[in-house]
Amino acid sequence: MKNMAKLLPILLSFYVMGFVDMVGVSTSYVKQDFSLSDTLANLLPMLVFLWFAVCSLPAGMLTGKIGRKKTVLLSTVVTFVAMLLPIIHYSYAVILLSFACLGIGNTILQVSLNPLLASIVNPSKLTSMLSLGTFIKAIASMGSPLILGFAVSLTGKWQWIFPIYSGITLLSAVWLWATPFEETIVETKRHSFVSIIALLKNSFLLQCFLAIVLSVGFEIGLMTAVPTFLFERFEMPLEQGGMGCSLYYLARMSGTFIGSIVLAKISPFRFIRWNLLAALLSFVTFVVSPNTTGCLVSLFLLGLCCANIFPIMFSAALQHSPENTDNLSALMIMGIAGGAVLPMIMGAVADMSNQTVSLIVPFLALVYIYYVAISQKDICKR
C-alpha cells in the first residue's frame, strides 16, 4: 500500500482508542473495591462517555484550526495522564478523575483520528479501512478483561493495567509524531457549534447519529452488566465473568476483521441488516439460556453480529456529505456519549429489580438500530 508508513502509526492509535473500553469490565472491580451500588458504579461509564457530548464539537473545531495530526497527539497526552493517575495513587476520587481524563482524551482521539485516516485512503475503501481500525481497537478491548484477570490472579490488584497502557500510549505518540503527514489547514466559519449541530437537520445524518448513540450505549451497558449478570444467573465469580466480556470483544474483533474484507465488496447497509437480525436473536438467547455454555455462545454471536455498526454508520455519514468531514466526525463522535446514558439507565433499573431486567434497555437500543438499517433502502442498493 502506498501510504503504509502513515497507516501503521494510525492503526496503533486505534489500539490506544480501545483503552476506553476497559471502563466496562473495570466497573465491577471498582464497585467491589469501594462497596458501591449499581447506580454509583455506573457513574464510571458516565464520567468517561459524558465527555463525548461535551468535548466532541470543540475537538472538531480544534482539528480544523491546528490540523488532524496535532489534535491526535494532544489526545495521547491526555490519555497518558489518565493512565498515570492511578499509578500515583489509587482511590475512588482518583479513579473518577482518571476515567474523566480517559474520556476527554478518547473523545479528542476519535474526532481527529478518523478524518486523519480518511485523508490517506481512497474514499471507496473508507468503510473497509474504518472496519480495520475498529478491528485494531477491538484487540485492545478484548485484551482489557484478560489483562485485568491476569493482574488479579497474579497480584490481587487489577490496577496493574495502567502501567501497561501508559507505555503503549507513549509509544503511539512518539511514532505518530515522527511520521510526516501533508495537511492543508483551512479555518472557515463553518467550524462552529451551530453549523455542526445544524447538520442533524438532514434526516439521514440524524439517523446515523442516533444509531451511533445507541450502539455505543448498547455495548458499554452490556459489558458493564455481563459480569454481574453471570454472577446472578450462574454464581460465576467476577474474574470469570469478566472473561465473558473478553469473549464478546473477541467476537467483535473477528467481526470487524471479516467486515474489513466483506465491506470492500458489498453494500454496507445490506450487510448490517442481516447482521442485526441475527444479533437480536442472539441477544434473546443470551438472556434466556439455561446454562453458561449457551449463554456464552450467544454472547459471542452477539459481538460478531454487532461488530460493524459503528464503522458503517460513521462511514455512511462521512460519504453522505464529504465536504463536511471534520464537522461530521465531531458530530458522530459526540454520539459516543450514549455510553454514558444507557448504563446509567440500566443501573437504575438494576437497583429497582435485577441485572437481567436491566438488559431490556440495550435490547431496545438494538431494535432501533435495526430499524435504521432496514429503513435506508436507497443506501442498501449501493
Phi and psi in degrees as a GROMACS rama.xvg file:
@    title "Ramachandran Plot"
@    xaxis  label "Phi"
@    yaxis  label "Psi"
@TYPE xy
-57.5291  -42.2372  LYS-2
-103.883  29.8459  ASN-3
-59.6866  -39.3442  MET-4
-62.3621  -30.6394  ALA-5
-84.7812  -30.2672  LYS-6
-69.1542  -38.6446  LEU-7
-60.8684  -49.1259  LEU-8
-65.5228  -28.204  PRO-9
-66.503  -41.4869  ILE-10
-65.4002  -36.0935  LEU-11
-64.7616  -35.3443  LEU-12
-64.9948  -33.3211  SER-13
-63.8263  -34.1253  PHE-14
-64.5398  -44.3187  TYR-15
-61.0252  -36.2319  VAL-16
-57.5284  -32.6357  MET-17
-70.7965  -12.2913  GLY-18
-61.1646  -26.7339  PHE-19
-63.334  -24.7776  VAL-20
-75.0346  -8.2466  ASP-21
-63.9451  -20.6753  MET-22
-63.643  -31.4949  VAL-23
-61.5294  -57.4059  GLY-24
-75.453  -32.1843  VAL-25
-70.0386  -20.9131  SER-26
-57.2477  -38.5035  THR-27
-64.0495  -37.3796  SER-28
-71.3568  -42.1633  TYR-29
-64.8743  -40.7807  VAL-30
-58.3293  -43.0266  LYS-31
-70.2214  -40.9983  GLN-32
-63.8212  -36.692  ASP-33
-115.763  13.2723  PHE-34
51.8122  56.5588  SER-35
-95.1093  153.958  LEU-36
-75.9647  168.185  SER-37
-60.3121  -39.573  ASP-38
-63.7962  -46.9275  THR-39
-67.4641  -39.2389  LEU-40
-62.8342  -37.3677  ALA-41
-76.7412  0.240293  ASN-42
-66.623  -25.7751  LEU-43
-63.409  -52.7072  LEU-44
-58.7802  -35.6631  PRO-45
-63.4506  -42.6559  MET-46
-64.6167  -31.5787  LEU-47
-74.3227  -51.3235  VAL-48
-88.9797  -13.4932  PHE-49
-59.7375  -33.323  LEU-50
-67.9362  -19.9926  TRP-51
-66.9674  -31.8383  PHE-52
-75.0872  -36.0278  ALA-53
-82.4099  -40.8425  VAL-54
-102.373  -12.5281  CYS-55
-60.7237  -49.2888  SER-56
-67.94  -43.7824  LEU-57
-59.7056  -37.4807  PRO-58
-65.6278  -37.2483  ALA-59
-64.3148  -41.066  GLY-60
-68.7895  -36.9046  MET-61
-64.1211  -39.943  LEU-62
-59.1561  -40.8983  THR-63
-66.5875  -23.3838  GLY-64
-90.8444  -43.9694  LYS-65
-108.729  -9.90048  ILE-66
102.46  157.932  GLY-67
-70.5455  -42.7813  ARG-68
-63.1866  -47.0229  LYS-69
-63.5846  -34.7696  LYS-70
-69.4594  -38.9075  THR-71
-61.6319  -43.1166  VAL-72
-61.9176  -39.7357  LEU-73
-60.4006  -40.1239  LEU-74
-63.7874  -36.0835  SER-75
-69.7097  -31.4952  THR-76
-64.2842  -45.6834  VAL-77
-65.5832  -40.1546  VAL-78
-64.5575  -39.7389  THR-79
-61.5143  -42.4514  PHE-80
-61.5165  -41.639  VAL-81
-59.8906  -39.6123  ALA-82
-74.2515  -24.6432  MET-83
-79.2014  -34.7072  LEU-84
-58.0521  -48.8913  LEU-85
-69.3792  -18.4902  PRO-86
-69.8085  -38.0335  ILE-87
-70.1624  -43.511  ILE-88
-158.679  135.081  HIS-89
-109.476  111.663  TYR-90
-151.544  167.842  SER-91
-61.9097  -41.1756  TYR-92
-63.8907  -40.9356  ALA-93
-68.041  -38.8605  VAL-94
-63.163  -40.9038  ILE-95
-59.7468  -45.0279  LEU-96
-66.2331  -41.5832  LEU-97
-61.6051  -46.4537  SER-98
-70.001  -30.0865  PHE-99
-64.1981  -45.1256  ALA-100
-63.5786  -37.4867  CYS-101
-61.1888  -41.8937  LEU-102
-64.9447  -42.4341  GLY-103
-64.0635  -47.9376  ILE-104
-62.6104  -40.845  GLY-105
-68.8647  -34.5425  ASN-106
-61.2691  -51.0125  THR-107
-60.598  -40.0301  ILE-108
-63.7166  -47.027  LEU-109
-70.2637  -33.9459  GLN-110
-65.0348  -40.909  VAL-111
-94.0169  -28.288  SER-112
-73.8407  -40.8693  LEU-113
-61.464  -45.5374  ASN-114
-64.6605  -33.0181  PRO-115
-63.3128  -40.5492  LEU-116
-65  -42.7515  LEU-117
-61.7011  -27.4151  ALA-118
-74.3743  -14.4284  SER-119
-116.678  2.39002  ILE-120
-119.74  157.552  VAL-121
-65.8632  133.944  ASN-122
-53.8679  -33.7625  PRO-123
-68.7684  -18.0554  SER-124
-104.017  5.93891  LYS-125
-62.9672  -46.6846  LEU-126
-59.467  -43.7965  THR-127
-62.4447  -43.493  SER-128
-70.5011  -34.6333  MET-129
-65.9992  -34.6819  LEU-130
-66.4031  -36.5823  SER-131
-63.5079  -43.2837  LEU-132
-62.2257  -40.2848  GLY-133
-65.9177  -33.4887  THR-134
-61.4207  -45.6907  PHE-135
-63.5628  -42.3198  ILE-136
-60.6852  -38.4886  LYS-137
-66.8191  -29.1145  ALA-138
-61.1874  -44.1307  ILE-139
-65.5742  -40.873  ALA-140
-61.5704  -42.824  SER-141
-67.4249  -33.7305  MET-142
-72.0238  -27.3523  GLY-143
-57.3992  -52.6665  SER-144
-62.9681  -33.6988  PRO-145
-65.7653  -45.6068  LEU-146
-65.1248  -41.4479  ILE-147
-61.9031  -46.5823  LEU-148
-64.1543  -39.9797  GLY-149
-65.508  -42.3428  PHE-150
-62.5941  -41.165  ALA-151
-65.8153  -44.0309  VAL-152
-67.9634  -30.2896  SER-153
-88.065  -42.2496  LEU-154
-121.103  -15.1239  THR-155
82.9153  1.85874  GLY-156
-127.382  119.242  LYS-157
-74.1568  -15.2997  TRP-158
-67.496  -7.99161  GLN-159
-65.7824  -8.71324  TRP-160
-67.4612  -26.9954  ILE-161
-68.0979  -44.3669  PHE-162
-61.004  -36.66  PRO-163
-64.8696  -47.3367  ILE-164
-69.5566  -31.8079  TYR-165
-66.6829  -38.0166  SER-166
-65.3815  -42.3888  GLY-167
-66.0133  -39.511  ILE-168
-61.1488  -43.139  THR-169
-63.2192  -42.8388  LEU-170
-61.1266  -43.0133  LEU-171
-60.6981  -43.0523  SER-172
-63.8717  -44.4399  ALA-173
-64.9265  -42.7488  VAL-174
-64.6713  -45.036  TRP-175
-66.7345  -39.1292  LEU-176
-60.7953  -35.8863  TRP-177
-82.5256  -6.4503  ALA-178
-98.6477  122.807  THR-179
-77.9349  136.951  PRO-180
-128.466  139.393  PHE-181
-91.3913  116.144  GLU-182
-130.115  137.705  GLU-183
-107.612  109.304  THR-184
-90.058  114.717  ILE-185
-120.527  107.989  VAL-186
-90.9376  118.332  GLU-187
-126.51  170.383  THR-188
-72.1071  -7.25614  LYS-189
-68.6676  -19.8276  ARG-190
-82.3471  78.0635  HIS-191
-144.666  158.946  SER-192
-58.0069  -46.3854  PHE-193
-63.322  -44.27  VAL-194
-67.4471  -34.6591  SER-195
-71.4048  -47.0995  ILE-196
-62.6022  -32.7948  ILE-197
-62.5704  -20.0243  ALA-198
-62.9214  -23.7895  LEU-199
-73.2933  -5.58303  LEU-200
-66.3563  -23.0119  LYS-201
-76.2255  120.285  ASN-202
-62.1351  -35.9647  SER-203
-66.0935  -44.8548  PHE-204
-65.2767  -35.041  LEU-205
-63.6489  -42.7486  LEU-206
-67.0793  -38.9972  GLN-207
-61.6474  -42.2943  CYS-208
-62.2834  -47.8669  PHE-209
-65.4774  -35.3154  LEU-210
-63.8791  -38.3361  ALA-211
-69.0283  -43.1788  ILE-212
-52.947  -49.7196  VAL-213
-76.8553  -31.7247  LEU-214
-67.6016  -40.4387  SER-215
-71.0234  -42.5726  VAL-216
-60.6277  -39.7461  GLY-217
-59.1444  -49.2214  PHE-218
-69.9762  -47.2302  GLU-219
-65.7882  -40.8916  ILE-220
-61.6183  -42.7054  GLY-221
-65.2458  -44.7274  LEU-222
-67.3363  -31.0936  MET-223
-68.885  -34.0834  THR-224
-85.6768  -28.2735  ALA-225
-55.2848  -51.4177  VAL-226
-58.6436  -43.5642  PRO-227
-69.6272  -39.3714  THR-228
-59.7256  -45.2406  PHE-229
-66.8171  -32.277  LEU-230
-69.0071  -43.9839  PHE-231
-66.7313  -40.1827  GLU-232
-80.3262  -43.063  ARG-233
-126.13  9.31524  PHE-234
54.6155  37.8405  GLU-235
-82.31  127.933  MET-236
-56.8677  152.306  PRO-237
-57.1281  -37.401  LEU-238
-61.4309  -41.4752  GLU-239
-74.5858  -35.5041  GLN-240
-62.6367  -34.1863  GLY-241
-62.9108  -26.5792  GLY-242
-66.7081  -24.2504  MET-243
-62.0681  -36.6372  GLY-244
-65.3124  -40.5169  CYS-245
-62.3982  -39.1298  SER-246
-62.5115  -42.8484  LEU-247
-61.7197  -45.9604  TYR-248
-69.6872  -30.114  TYR-249
-62.8877  -43.1851  LEU-250
-64.3487  -41.9794  ALA-251
-65.1708  -38.3614  ARG-252
-62.5059  -44.5951  MET-253
-63.1471  -41.2551  SER-254
-64.6986  -39.6786  GLY-255
-71.8281  -32.1924  THR-256
-65.5943  -44.5382  PHE-257
-62.1387  -42.0106  ILE-258
-62.5567  -37.1801  GLY-259
-63.2801  -23.7702  SER-260
-90.2835  -50.5636  ILE-261
-67.292  -39.8268  VAL-262
-69.8614  -11.8435  LEU-263
-77.484  -8.5965  ALA-264
-122.765  -27.5643  LYS-265
-126.065  168.289  ILE-266
-62.2377  126.749  SER-267
-57.8664  -42.5403  PRO-268
-74.821  -30.7811  PHE-269
-66.1179  -39.5422  ARG-270
-63.7824  -46.3124  PHE-271
-75.066  -26.1495  ILE-272
-58.9735  -48.8364  ARG-273
-71.9465  -34.0877  TRP-274
-62.3097  -41.5321  ASN-275
-71.2884  -33.8302  LEU-276
-62.6859  -44.029  LEU-277
-65.6259  -34.4033  ALA-278
-64.1953  -41.2075  ALA-279
-62.799  -41.745  LEU-280
-66.3091  -39.5371  LEU-281
-65.8618  -37.1961  SER-282
-62.7552  -46.3236  PHE-283
-61.3021  -42.8951  VAL-284
-63.7368  -38.7042  THR-285
-59.0186  -43.443  PHE-286
-72.6748  -39.3815  VAL-287
-97.1127  -4.91001  VAL-288
-58.1817  132.83  SER-289
-82.1979  -5.58783  PRO-290
-141.113  163.566  ASN-291
-66.0439  -34.8032  THR-292
-62.1933  -50.4725  THR-293
-62.8368  -37.3547  GLY-294
-63.8642  -46.546  CYS-295
-72.5533  -35.55  LEU-296
-63.0772  -42.6057  VAL-297
-64.5704  -37.6936  SER-298
-64.7399  -40.0247  LEU-299
-62.6383  -47.1195  PHE-300
-62.798  -36.2272  LEU-301
-62.7977  -46.097  LEU-302
-63.4188  -38.6008  GLY-303
-63.0847  -42.2836  LEU-304
-77.8655  -25.8243  CYS-305
-95.3232  1.86867  CYS-306
-61.431  -34.2601  ALA-307
-106.194  12.8548  ASN-308
-59.6271  -52.5722  ILE-309
-62.5023  -52.628  PHE-310
-61.5334  -33.4144  PRO-311
-69.4826  -46.6824  ILE-312
-67.0279  -40.6469  MET-313
-64.8317  -47.7573  PHE-314
-65.1039  -38.7887  SER-315
-61.5143  -40.5874  ALA-316
-64.2668  -46.1052  ALA-317
-64.6922  -39.7799  LEU-318
-74.579  -23.3267  GLN-319
-68.5395  -33.2691  HIS-320
-142.843  72.2402  SER-321
-63.95  -21.0054  PRO-322
-72.7581  -10.6346  GLU-323
-116.399  36.2451  ASN-324
-55.2222  -52.632  THR-325
-63.6844  -43.5438  ASP-326
-65.4164  -42.1942  ASN-327
-68.1893  -35.7224  LEU-328
-60.5688  -46.0817  SER-329
-61.2154  -42.2687  ALA-330
-66.1485  -46.6435  LEU-331
-67.3611  -37.4237  MET-332
-67.7615  -30.0138  ILE-333
-58.1924  -28.861  MET-334
-64.5223  -17.9536  GLY-335
-65.9752  -13.6651  ILE-336
-58.9791  -14.5282  ALA-337
-57.8441  -23.4414  GLY-338
-67.4767  -16.25  GLY-339
-91.1103  -33.7088  ALA-340
-78.1333  -54.0029  VAL-341
-63.6966  -42.2521  LEU-342
-61.4755  -34.3725  PRO-343
-65.2231  -42.0567  MET-344
-63.5913  -42.3321  ILE-345
-63.1756  -40.0069  MET-346
-61.9773  -41.5424  GLY-347
-65.5078  -41.4186  ALA-348
-65.2865  -41.6108  VAL-349
-63.7052  -38.9885  ALA-350
-65.4864  -31.6111  ASP-351
-83.5447  -21.8081  MET-352
-136.948  -97.7096  SER-353
-158.644  176.037  ASN-354
-66.4369  -32.3803  GLN-355
-63.3611  -45.2445  THR-356
-63.8208  -35.6564  VAL-357
-64.4797  -19.7099  SER-358
-70.5376  -9.22065  LEU-359
-60.9048  -34.0136  ILE-360
-62.1896  -55.1677  VAL-361
-65.8003  -28.4591  PRO-362
-63.4912  -43.8911  PHE-363
-65.1981  -33.9946  LEU-364
-61.9338  -42.4169  ALA-365
-65.6477  -35.6366  LEU-366
-60.972  -43.3341  VAL-367
-66.2476  -41.4146  TYR-368
-61.2754  -38.6021  ILE-369
-62.597  -39.8999  TYR-370
-59.548  -43.3006  TYR-371
-60.3038  -43.6402  VAL-372
-63.1501  -42.1996  ALA-373
-82.0249  -15.14  ILE-374
-84.6879  -17.8438  SER-375
-93.3404  66.8553  GLN-376
-67.4161  -33.9333  LYS-377
-67.0812  -35.6775  ASP-378
-70.1773  -36.9887  ILE-379
-63.4767  -23.0177  CYS-380
-83.3038  -6.77848  LYS-381
